[in-house]
Amino acid sequence: MPVLDQTEEERKEIAVEEEELRKAGEQIYVAPPWKLMWWRFRKHRMAMLCAGILLVLYFVAIFCEFVAPYDPDDALLQFK
């Protein structure tokens, strides 16, 4: 229900907002499924935290020789 006391500037601003919403709706309509999943995933805070932790663990696994340069079999030879 339109308000009769709106100025021309307010009407233009509302029209611009409606146009932006329409374009956003079109963008969602033509977005591939992976992009829709990514948008939804990004909004979930716990998922982003877990993804960050997982990336750190993968990083450590990839560079494990740098993180722990010593051979575990050679450790504590004096106790054998």
C-alpha positions in Angstrom: 0.0 0.0 0.0 1.8 3.2 -1.2 2.1 6.1 1.1 0.7 9.3 -0.4 3.2 11.6 1.5 6.3 10.3 -0.3 8.5 12.8 -2.1 9.8 12.2 -5.6 13.3 11.5 -4.2 11.9 8.8 -1.8 10.0 7.2 -4.7 13.2 7.1 -6.8 15.2 5.6 -3.9 12.5 2.9 -3.4 12.5 2.2 -7.2 16.3 1.8 -7.1 16.1 -0.6 -4.1 13.4 -2.6 -5.9 15.6 -2.8 -9.0 18.6 -4.0 -6.9 16.4 -6.7 -5.3 15.1 -7.8 -8.7 18.7 -8.1 -10.0 19.7 -10.0 -6.9 16.8 -12.3 -7.4 17.9 -12.9 -11.0 21.4 -13.5 -9.9 20.2 -16.2 -7.5 18.0 -17.7 -10.2 20.9 -18.2 -12.6 23.6 -19.1 -10.0 25.0 -22.6 -10.3 24.4 -25.0 -7.4 27.9 -24.8 -6.1 27.6 -21.0 -5.7 24.3 -21.3 -3.9 26.0 -23.8 -1.5 28.9 -21.5 -1.0 26.7 -18.5 -0.2 24.8 -20.6 2.4 28.0 -22.1 3.8 29.5 -18.6 4.3 26.6 -17.5 6.5 27.1 -20.5 8.9 29.7 -19.3 11.5 30.4 -22.7 13.0 31.0 -24.2 9.5 33.5 -21.4 8.7 35.3 -22.0 12.0 35.6 -25.7 11.3 36.7 -25.0 7.8 39.5 -22.8 9.1 40.6 -25.5 11.6 40.5 -28.1 8.8 42.7 -25.9 6.6 45.2 -25.5 9.4 45.4 -29.2 9.9 45.8 -29.9 6.2 48.5 -27.3 6.1 50.4 -29.0 9.0 49.9 -32.4 7.3 51.3 -31.1 4.0 54.4 -29.4 5.7 54.8 -32.0 8.4 58.5 -32.4 7.7 59.1 -28.7 8.3 56.9 -28.6 11.5 58.6 -31.7 13.0 62.0 -32.1 11.3 63.2 -34.9 13.6 62.8 -38.6 12.9 60.6 -40.2 15.7 62.6 -43.4 15.4 65.9 -41.7 16.3 64.5 -40.0 19.4 65.7 -40.9 22.9 68.4 -43.4 21.9 70.0 -43.1 25.3 67.0 -45.0 26.8 67.4 -48.1 24.6 
